[in-house]
Amino acid sequence: MLKLAWILMVLSALLVIVLVLMHSPKGDGIAGIGSAAQIFTSQKSAEKGLNKLTGIVALIFVVCVFLLGFGIIK
């Protein structure tokens, strides 16, 4: 169980880094990469989905950190 928590924490940390880097300060975000803007109905929906995914992955990371940090998982 301990190894699974560590693996989940490391993977979520890397995924959070990638997702944050995909955000655009101008609001383009993932829809501005190549021709990906045509995949989504609008840029707002792409950013909205990216924000939601980033929040979920960040929450998984924080939960893993607390579980491992306080020694709940042994």
N, C-alpha and C positions, 0 to 999 in steps of 0.2 A: 504494500500500500504506500509505503514511503517513497519507493522508486517512482511509482505512478504519479504521486503528487509533485515530485521534482521534475519529472518529464513534462507534466502538464504546465507547471510554472514556467519552465524554460521556453516551451513552445508558445505559450501565450505571451510571454515577454517579447519574443521575436516577432510574433504576429502584430502586437501592439505597435512596435517600432515601424513595421512595414505599413500598417494602416494609417498611422499618424503622418508618415512621409507622403502618403497618397493624397492627403488633404492639401488643398491649394489655398494660399492666403487670399487669392482673388476670388475664390468661390467656384473656380473651375473644377477642382478636385479630379476624381477619377474620370469624369466625362471629358476632360480636356486631353486625355492621353490618346494620341492617334485618332482613329476613327471611332473610338468608343462612344462618342457623343450620340451616334446614331442608334446605338443599342438601347439606350434609355429614352424614356418618353420626354424627359426634360432633365436639365442639369440639377434642378432642385431635388428631384426624386433620387438621383444618384448620390448627391451629398447627404440626403436624409438617410438613405440606406447605409452609407459609409459611416455616418455618425452613430447610428444604432449598433452596427457591427463592432465599431471601435469601443463603444461603451460596454458591450457584453463581454468582449475579450478582456478589457481592462478589469472588469468586475471579477472574472475568473482568475486573473492574475492576483488581484488583491486578496481574494479568498484563500488562494493557495499560500500566499505569503503569510497570512495570519495563522492558518492551520499549521504550517511548518514552523513559524516563528515562536508560537506559544507552546509548541510541543504537543498539540492535540493529536497529531498523527505520529505514531512511533513505529 
